[in-house]
Amino acid sequence: MSVNPRAQDVLRRIRSIPEGRVTTYGDLSPGAPRFAGSVLASCDDPDVPWQRVVRADGSLAKGDRQRRLLEREGVPMRGRRVDMRAAWWAPEP
């Protein structure tokens, strides 16, 4: 699969998210969070830690599966959402 430079940048940012931390779709693609979502949706690379990307309010796009993976990494939760104050990480530009 050929990936355009903009998508490659999103994937690079996702790979840079440390274990136990999360970032948002909007942080990965400022002004175009749906683009980041489409990149993830079309990615089948097992080395991309997709579970570390959450919605801005800390909710999980992939539900219980994503939650289990995040909890294994030690990501703090508040109810059904990630505790963004404790777990949010800003990807490098």
C-alpha positions in Angstrom: 0.0 0.0 0.0 1.3 3.4 -1.0 0.8 6.0 1.8 0.9 9.7 1.0 3.2 12.0 3.0 0.4 13.5 5.0 -0.7 10.0 6.1 2.9 9.0 6.8 3.2 11.9 9.1 0.1 10.9 11.0 1.4 7.3 11.3 4.8 8.6 12.5 3.0 10.6 15.2 1.0 7.6 16.3 4.1 5.4 16.6 5.7 8.1 18.8 3.0 7.9 21.5 4.6 6.3 24.5 3.1 3.3 26.2 0.7 4.4 28.9 -0.2 7.7 27.2 -2.8 8.8 24.7 -3.3 11.5 22.2 -6.3 12.7 20.2 -7.3 12.5 16.5 -7.1 16.3 16.4 -3.6 16.3 17.9 -2.5 14.0 15.1 -4.0 16.0 12.4 -4.8 19.5 13.6 -7.9 21.0 11.9 -8.7 17.6 10.3 -9.2 14.9 13.0 -11.3 12.8 10.6 -8.3 12.5 8.3 -6.4 10.9 11.2 -9.3 8.5 11.7 -9.3 7.5 8.1 -5.6 6.9 8.2 -6.1 4.6 11.2 -9.1 2.9 9.6 -7.1 1.9 6.5 -3.9 0.9 8.4 -3.3 -2.8 9.1 0.2 -2.5 10.4 0.4 -4.3 13.7 3.3 -2.0 14.8 0.9 1.0 14.9 -0.4 1.5 18.4 -3.9 2.5 17.3 -5.3 2.0 20.8 -3.4 5.1 22.0 -5.6 7.4 19.9 -8.8 8.6 21.5 -11.4 11.3 21.1 -10.8 14.7 22.6 -13.1 14.0 25.5 -11.2 10.8 26.3 -13.9 8.5 25.0 -12.9 5.4 23.0 -13.8 4.9 19.4 -13.2 1.2 19.6 -14.9 0.5 22.9 -14.1 -2.4 25.2 -11.3 -3.8 23.0 -9.5 -0.5 23.1 -10.1 -0.1 26.8 -8.6 -3.5 27.6 -5.4 -2.6 25.6 -5.1 0.8 27.3 -5.7 -0.7 30.8 -2.9 -3.2 30.2 -0.6 -0.3 29.4 -1.6 1.4 32.7 -3.6 4.3 31.1 -5.7 5.9 33.9 -9.4 5.9 33.3 -12.3 7.9 34.7 -15.4 5.9 34.3 -15.7 4.9 30.6 -13.2 7.5 29.4 -9.4 8.0 29.6 -8.4 10.5 32.3 -7.0 13.0 29.8 -5.4 15.2 32.5 -3.2 12.3 33.5 -2.7 10.4 30.2 -2.7 13.0 27.4 0.5 13.3 25.5 1.3 16.0 22.8 2.8 14.5 19.7 5.8 16.2 18.2 4.9 18.4 15.1 
